[in-house]
Amino acid sequence: MVAAVLSRRITCMVQSNVSFRCVSGLPTYFPSSSTSREHKNCQSMHVHVCQGDLRHHTASSKLSKRCFSNPSSWEEEYEGLIAQRNKNIIMHPEGLGQKIVPGNFVIKKNPKTGAEKKVILEHALGYFWAFKDLTVTDKKPILSNETLIPAAEAEKFPVLKELVNLHEEVVDIPDFFTRNNRSKDANAQCTLVAISCKEFGANLLSSWTEPYEKAFCTGKDADRFEVVRITINEGRIEKLLSPFIVSGTKRNVPEKDHANTLLYYGDAEEMRDILRMHNIYTGYVFLVDGIGRVRWAGSGEGSDKEVQSMIEFAEMLTQPQKREKQLPSSGPRRSKKVPSREA
């Protein structure tokens, strides 16, 4: 009966040109005049009632497809996604990204009642929020760590599957970063992971990757250091254009880097949320140790000071750990048995 009532309400809303979306487990209504795209989505029998972000419409997004679910279970899952975020990544204090919660929402507080509600990102910050964010943060929504993240506090690089390199080999990360570390030693190697979603961000990454390669990727210890470049292509159009993207990337990337240049097609919203890569128009860099833990992070165009710190941290990550000296046993000392002399 409830399903029948909801079906009639949806039909009435479509006929009256009203679209709706689901926020925090409850439907939030918007007049269809806001965007024609929302109106078209509602007119479909597969009504997209719970799209958390106009840019993502894939089923893999955990929060953006919530609708008419148990609010308590939704809140539990939401808290779980908050807990997954890397606690060691430092957000720019003036950046808009720090306001974003999982599912591409922003918390808004009613000035009169004090009640809080989740509002869709583009409705809360505007459709051009990312460009404003680049301006106020100087293209650095993530600030570079001033110290190396301690091993005890470091978190694993999030999982992303079925990336393809320019040799057309399918790989998963972070397994790809540690594929050559048979000893599973955290200090055996250091990987600089450079991630971009747009060409503008990709152009900024050379300020990090070129000094790193110059410092480490030649010489006797070159096998302990590497650069992995990742391009994230979200959206159906990018998937359809993948052959052209691959051919264009091959022309712009030297042959020696083809094996370590990875392309991803699909929804990476959860992975980007964990690493706080909310703004897709800039570039992000991470130092990953020999067992796949994030030990340092940065974004945008690297300054001389930041690049020098990154190189020093990479050197520290490949230094052998100092082993503590074993103290003598605290048990009772046993004297040697002296053979008895015969009288």
N, C-alpha and C positions, 0 to 999 in steps of 0.2 A: 504493500500500500504506500509506504514511504517512497519507494522507487517510482511509483506511478505519479505521485504528487510532484516529485522533483522533475520528472520528465515533462509534466504539463507546465511547470514553472519555466523550464529551459525553453520550451516551445514558445511560450508567451513572450519571453525576453527576446528571443530571436526575431519574432514577428514585430515587436515594438522597438527594434533597433537598439537593444541594450546588451552590452557585453559584460562579462564578469570574470573575475579571477579569484583564486583561493589564496588567502594570506593567513598564516597561523592557524590552519585547520578550518577556518570559517570563510565563506565567500565574501569577497569585497567587490562592489559593483562600480563600474565606470560607464559613463555615457559613451555610446559608440562614436560620437563626433570627435573624440580625442584622437583617434587614428583609424584610418580605413582598414588597416591591417588587422586590428582587433576585431572589427566588424566582420571581416571575411572569415576570421577564425571561428567566430561564434556561429556563423551561418552553416558551417560544416556539421554533419551529423556526428562526427568525432570531435565534439566541441572541446577546444583547448581551454578548459576552464581554469587551469592552474599553472600557466606559464609564469615562472618567476622572473624571467628575463626575456625581453623581446629578441635578444640575440641568440638564445639557445632554445631549441625545440626538440631535443632528443630525449629518449626515454631513460637515459642513464643518469640524468640529473636527479638527485635524491629529493631535494626540497622543492624544486620548481614544479613538480607534478602532484603535490599534495592537494587533496580535495575531499571534503566530507569525511575525514578520518577522525579517529579518536584524538581529541586535543592533547590528552596526557601522553599518548604514545608519540605523537608528533613532537611534543616538547622534549621527550626523552631522546629522540633521534637528533633533534636540534642541538641539545646540550652535548651529545656525543660528537657531532661535527665541530662544535666549538673547541672541544677538548683535543681534536685531531690537529688543530693548527699548531704550527711550529712556534714554540714559545720564545725561541732565541732570535727570531727575526724582528728587527727594530723598524717600526713604521715611522714615517716622517710626521712630526707633530702637527704640521699644517696641512698634511695631505688629506684628501677625501676618502682614501681607501680605508683608513682606520675606522670609519663610520659604518662600513659594510659588514653585514652579518651573513652567515651561510645562506645560500639560496638567492643571492643578489637582492637582499632587502636592506632597508635602512630603518632604524628605530626612530620613530617620531613621538614626541611627547606633547600632549594637549596642554597648552599654557593655562587653561582654566581649570580643568579637572585633574590634571596631572597624570591621566591615563596614558599608557604607552601602547603603540601599535606598530606593526611592521608594514612598511610601505615599499612598493616596488622601486628598485634602484633608480630607474630613469624618471619616475614620477617625483621622487624625493630630491634628487640632485640635478635633474635635467638631462636631456639626451646628449649633451656635449660635456658632461662632467669630466670625462677622461682628459680632454684637452685643457680644461681649467686646472686639473690636478697636475698635469705636466708643467704648467706655468708656475704654480705656487710651490712646487717641490723641486724645480729646476731639473725635471725629468728623473728625479730620484724618489719615487714613493717609498722605497726601502732604503734605509740608511746603512752604510757599511759598518759591520761590527768593528769596534776599535780594538778588541782583543779576540784571540782564538776561543771559540766555544769549547769549554771543558769537555773531555771525553765522556765524563759521567752524566753530563746534561745534554749531550748532543742527541739529536733525533734522526731516525732513518729518513733517507730521501723517499718521498711518496712513490707508490707503484703506478706505472703507466705501461700498458701492454700494447703490443703489435705496432711498434714504430718500425719504419723502413729506412734503411740507409741507402746511399746512392749506388750501392752494389746490389740493391734489391734484396737485401737480407732482412728478415723480420726479427726484431729483438725486443726485449722487455727491459725496462729500467726499474730499479737500480742495478739489476743483475748484470747489465752490460758494462757498468762502471767497474765492477769487480771481477770480470771474466778471467783476467790474467793473474789474479791473486790466489794462487793455489794454497798458499800457506795460511790464508785468512788472517793475515797480520794487518792490524789497523795502520801501521806505519810503513807498510811495504810500498805504498803508492799514494799519489794525490791526483785527483781529477778536477779540472776546472770545467764546470758545466755552464754553458752559455745558452740562454733560452730567449726566444723572441716569438711574437705572434704576427707582427707586421714588419714591413721593410724598414720603416723608420727606426724601430727598436733594434733590428738586426744591424743597421749601420753603426749603432752606438757600441756594439759589443767588441769591435776591433780594438777599442781603447783598452780593453782588458786582455783579450786573447793574444794580441801581437806581442806585448811585453812578456807575457807568461811563456809563450813559445820561445821567444828569444832567450829567456833566462834558463829554461829547463829542457826544452825539447831537442836539444843537440848536446852531444857529449856522451860520456860513459854511463851516466845515470838517466838517459833520456827515456828508457823503458819504464821508469818509475813515475813519469809525469805524462799527462795527455790532456788534450782539450776535446770535449764533446759538445758539438753545436746541435741544438734542438730547435726545430721550427714547428710550432703548433698551428694547425689549420683547422679551425672550428667552422662548421657550417656545411650544408649539403652542396653548395656550389663549389666549394674548395675540393670536396671529394670527387666531384665530377671532372674538375679541371686538374686532377692529380697528375696525369701524364705530362701536361704542359708545365706544371710546377716542378716536376722532377727534372725535365730537360733544361728548364731555365736555371735551376739550382746547379746542375752539373756544369753549365757554362761559366757560372760565377765562382765556383769553388774549385781550388786546385785538386788535381787527381790524388795527391797524397792524403787529402782530408776527406775523401769520399766515404771511406769506411766509418768515420767518426761523425759524419753529418747525418742526423736522424730527422725524419719527417713524420709527423703524426697527424692523422685525419680523424676527427671525431670530437666528442665532448670531453674536455679536460677541466671542467669547472671545479670539480672536487679537488683535483691535484693543484690547480692554481690557487684555490682557497687555502689549502694547507700551507703553501709557500707564500701566501699573501700577495700573489701576482694578480691583483684585481685590475690594474690598468694594463690593457693589452697593447698599448702604443709605445711602450718603452722596452728596454732589454733588461734581463736579470742574470746575475752570475752567482755561482755557488762553488765553494771548495768542498769536495767530498773525499773522505778518507778511504782507506783500503777496505773497509767493511761497509761502505755505503752510507755513512753518517754525514749530515750537513754540519760543517765546522766553521763556516763563514759565509756571509751573504752580502750582496751589493746590487745596485741597479744603476741605470742611466749610463752616462759617460764618465769613465773613471778619471779622477784627478791624479796628479803626480803622487800626492801623498797616499791616496787610496791604493793605487797600483803598487807602490812600494811596500805598503803594509800587506797587501795580498801575497806578494812574492815572499816576504819574510814568513808569513803564516804557512805557505806551502812548504817552505824549507823545514819549518818546525814539525809539520805533519809527517815528514819522512825521516825524522831523526829517531834512532832506536830508543826505546823506553829504557830508563835507568831502572835496573833491578835492585831491589833492596837486598842488602847483605843479610845472609842468614845468621841469626844469632845462635850461639852454642846452646845445646839442650840444657834445660834447667833441672833435669833429673839428677839423681845422685851419681857421683863419680864412682866408677868401679876401678879398684886398684888391680894391677896385674898380680896374678898368683905366682908367688915365689916358690920354686921347687924346694922341698925340704931336703936338708942334708942328712945323710946317714951318719950316725955316730961312729 
